[in-house]
Amino acid sequence: MQILRIHQKESTIGIFFALLWASAAIAMKIGINSSSPLTLAVIRFLIAGFLMVVVLHIFLNEKFPTKSEWLKVAIFGLLNITLYLGCLFAAIEYVSAGLMNLFISINPILIILFSVIFLNRKVSKNEIVGFIICFSGLLIASIPVLQDSKSSLIGLVLLIIGMSSYSIGSVYYKKIDLKLSNRLINGWQTLIGGILLLPAAYLFNKKTIHLDYNFYFSLFWLTIVISVFTTLLWLNLLKRDTVKASKWLFLAPVFGYLLSFLVLGEEITQYELFGTFFVIIGLNKSK
């Protein structure tokens, strides 16, 4: 009975996480109407990281990381915030929110791949086949993007770099096994990742910030709902099991395309539906 309750709790957390994680791309699309993508990203990370760190150390009396832990947290922030989310923010100008969520769903396969490399995990034939099917699905879904504009290739490359960084970060998190609370790791990785992203945001700033509804809504959703709450859900799932946790990401394109259609009015093409079908088959094959 207790095992059933634990499974139900994990399923609830996983589904809720996938829904909220998919909503991040929608908020990003809304936010870039009023700000350059990387500028919005840096503001989000610095505010969220600062708020979490202040609350944790001043009000909750959390201890600071040790000398050896600082480097590990900084590397995690570089992989998980600066590279992963930085690339996603940069890519959102070139691809749809729905396609971005489809790419996010391949993280389970990439996590398995990097687990083989860094954790000496054995890979099965099903996982290899699943990876090939998923990759084929992404190629199919990407066809309209590449047909619309050659510049969209930049968006796809940024997504691939971001997904790879996030998957490496998830495996790294499992490997180092930090003896720190999830909330402390999240706070410092967000703040450090935001600081490391500052030079890129300065170099690629393209527009003046407009302090309107789009900007404030996007900033609130990305800062509080995603950076604080949703990331804590993800770290909770990761501590249970890295590979199992990553499987919840396959729900991202389902929620992502639905939210993109309802909120942004984005068209869902046959290529994207067919590609999503392939990705889901590939993910199920890899189990």
Secondary structure, 3 states (H helix, E strand, C coil): CHHHHHHHHHHHHHHHHHHHHHHHHHHHHHHCCCCCHHHHHHHHHHHHHHHHHHHHHHHCCCCCCCHHHHHHHHHHHHHHHHHHHHHHHHHCCCCCHHHHHHHHCCHHHHHHHHHHHHCCCCCCHHHHHHHHHHHHHHHHHHHHHHHHCCCHHHHHHHHHHHHHHHHHHHHHHHHHCCCCCHHHHHHHHHHHHHHHHHHHHHHCCCCCCCCCHHHHHHHHHHHHHHHHHHHHHHHHHHHHCHHHHHHHHHHHHHHHHHHHHHHHCCCCCHHHHHHHHHHHHHHHHCC
